[in-house]
Amino acid sequence: MNLSEKISATAASLPESKQQEVLDFVEYLKLKTEKEESSNWNSFSITSAMRGMENEDSTYAVSDLKETY
C-alpha cells in the first residue's frame, strides 16, 4: 500500500465531519505549496533578469528626482 492509499484508507475510517477537516487541510497544503513554488519562481526570474547589472554604473542621480516622499 503506497502513501496515498494509506492516507485515503485512514481518512475513510474517520467520521464524515473529520473527513471534511482532512480535506480542508489537504487543500490548504496544496495551496501553500503552489504559493511557495510561485514565490520561488518569481525570485529566480528577477534574479536571472537582473544578473550582471549589480556592477553597472547608475545613469541617474538623486538630483534627477522630481518628487520625493
N, C-alpha and C positions, 0 to 999 in steps of 0.2 A: 504494500500500500504506500503510495507516494504522499508527499506532504499535503497536496491539495485534497486528496481523498481523505486523509486523516482530519483535516480541518472541517471538511464537509460532513463527515460522519459524526464528529464531536458536536458540531453546531446542530445537526439534525436531532441529536438526543436531547437538546435543550427545549424548554417551553417556547412557544412562538414569540412571546414578548422578548425573551432573551435572544432569540434568533434575530429579531429586528435590531437589537443592540449590537450584535456581532456584525450584521450587515452595515449598520451606520459606521462602525469603527473601521471596517474594511474599506468603505468608500472614503472615509477621512484619510486613511493611509494612502490610498491611491491618489487622491487629490494632492496630498502633501508631497508625494514622490514626484508627481508631474510638475509641481511648482518648483521643487528643488532642481529637477533636470532642466527646466526652462531657465532658472536663475543661473545655473552653471553654464548653459549655452550662451546666455546673454553676456556673461562676464568674459567668456572665451572670445566671443565675437568682438567685443570692444577692445580687448587686449590685442587681438590679431589686427584689428583695423588701425590701432594706434602704434603698433610695433615700429620702432625706428624713429619715431617722432620725438622721443623724450630728450634727445640731444640737439634738436633743431633750435635755432635762434628764433625768438618771437618777433613777428613783424609789427606788433603793436606794443604800445607803452601805456602806462596808467594815464598819461596826459591825453591819450586818444579817446578816453571815455567821455561821453557827453552827459551821462547821468550817473549819479552814484546813489546808493541807498544806505 
